[in-house]
């Protein structure tokens, strides 16, 4: 039977319900049947049994397609936690049980570039002992601490320039407001004048 076959019959109705995510129990309820009556109907009508098997696939496809459709449609409020709970319940798991811990990550050792600094022994040298490793770690801590201090000093210097620029911008905005609103014969406030600059007694402009 094709997916759309029997659209006006019982099989077609079952497939239509499954396309909306309804499972076996929900389909039985909509048809007004108990689960036992639904099973008996499958045993009596092979075509209906095939439709129910197809319905399981359609139902699963509907549920599994929800997050994909949400991502494709840009829906940021998709309830992922609720969806995961339903999927775990559908697999017979306890939705309230904690998720299984992820597999342990393998322990690896990274060979970090020295950025031009001289090293007496490479970190991947298989012959260093615990004392050597502790020494290299302390050395790395000292150098990294110095880098952090230099970065903090550079940041403070940059923030100082930013504050100066913000003050200058505020002064320019105040001057612009005064120029727009002051009468023509008004004398400019001293804070708007450069050092040694005087106002023009004729029109009030600098």
JOSULLIN-V559965 format. One record per pair of residues at least 24 apart in sequence whose C-alpha atoms are under 8 Angstrom apart, sorted by the first residue. I is the first residue (numbers start at 0). J is the second residue. Records with the same first field share a line. If there is no record, write none. Layout:
# JOSULLIN-V559965
I: J + J
This chain:
# JOSULLIN-V559965
0: 46 + 49 + 50
2: 53
9: 47
10: 46 + 47 + 50 + 51
11: 50
13: 50 + 51 + 54
14: 50 + 51 + 53 + 54 + 57
17: 54 + 55 + 57 + 58
18: 54 + 57 + 58 + 61
19: 58 + 61
20: 57 + 58 + 59 + 60 + 61 + 62
21: 58
22: 54 + 55 + 58
23: 51 + 55
62: 86
